[in-house]
Amino acid sequence: MAKILMITGDFTEDYETMVPFQTLLACGHSVDAVCPGKKAGDKVKTAIHDFEGDQTYSEKPGHNFTLNADFASVDPAHYDALVVPGGRAPEYLRMDADVLAKVKHFFDEGKPVAAICHGAQLLAAAGVLKGRICSAYPACAYEVTASGGTFAEIAVTEAVTDGNLVTAPAWPAHPAWLKQFLAIL
């Protein structure tokens, strides 16, 4: 089974963090969830984003998510795959050089990567989307194209795979996104 790194942070999207974490564990994989500046046992705040007919998603407090590994001690070379949840966390994570280096490692080594929603912001900042097809929350289309990627405008329930990269617009795509990610693991 695969050893998977999940990089997350405060105000990550609740479902996009909890559901893949629990699903991958249930499938027998090992998942280390980390956040810069935090250690195993620390928590990140999550937010629940709903699509209620407004111009963008609404946001409500989510559950606290407990990290199970120390960010400072993880070496991406010891992992088989990467998961990048969405929410507001990627907006801040993309300013951390160590996070970007860890993300870049997975692409340099051709390891499987799953990113959802605003996770594309982190991929764009890491400079790994050039020539790739990537879906994301529609508001992130600019970051995908500005970084040299092709934005896949797909239904909110769909996902797209481009080589070792599986992306989706938001949590309603979990079934398609996780199925495609499990297929490339």
C-alpha positions, 0 to 999 in steps of 0.5 A: 500500500502507498505512503501518502503525504497530505499538506494542509493548513488552517481553513482548509475545506473540511470535506476535502481534508477529512474525506480523502484522509479517511478514505485512503486510510480505509483503503489500507494506505498510510496517510501523514497529514501535516501543516507548516509550523505544526506538529503531530497532535496539533489541529487545523481549523477547517471550513465547510464550503457550500454552493448555495446559489451565490456568486461564490461558495458560502463558508461555515466553521468546520471541524478541527482536523488533528494532524498526525505528523510533524511538517518539519520532519517529513521528507517527501522522498519517503512518500509515494504520493501527495494530496492537496486539499482545497479551501483557503489554506492553499492561498497561504501555503503557497507562500511557504518555500518549504511547502513549494519544494515538497510539492515540486518533489512529487512532480519531479519524481513523477509520483501521483498527486491529487489536488482539489478545489483551491489546491491548484493555487499551491500547484501553480505557485510551485511551478508544476502546471506548465503543459498540464491539464488541471481542474480546480474551483473556477475562481482558480482558472486564472492561476492555472492558465497563468502558470502555463497549464490548461484549465479543465472546465468540468462539472463539479462532480467530475475529475480529470487525470493528466499523467500523475496528476488528478484534479477536481473542482470541489468536494462534490467530485470526491467519488470521481477524484478519489477513484481516479487517484486510487487508479494511479496509486 
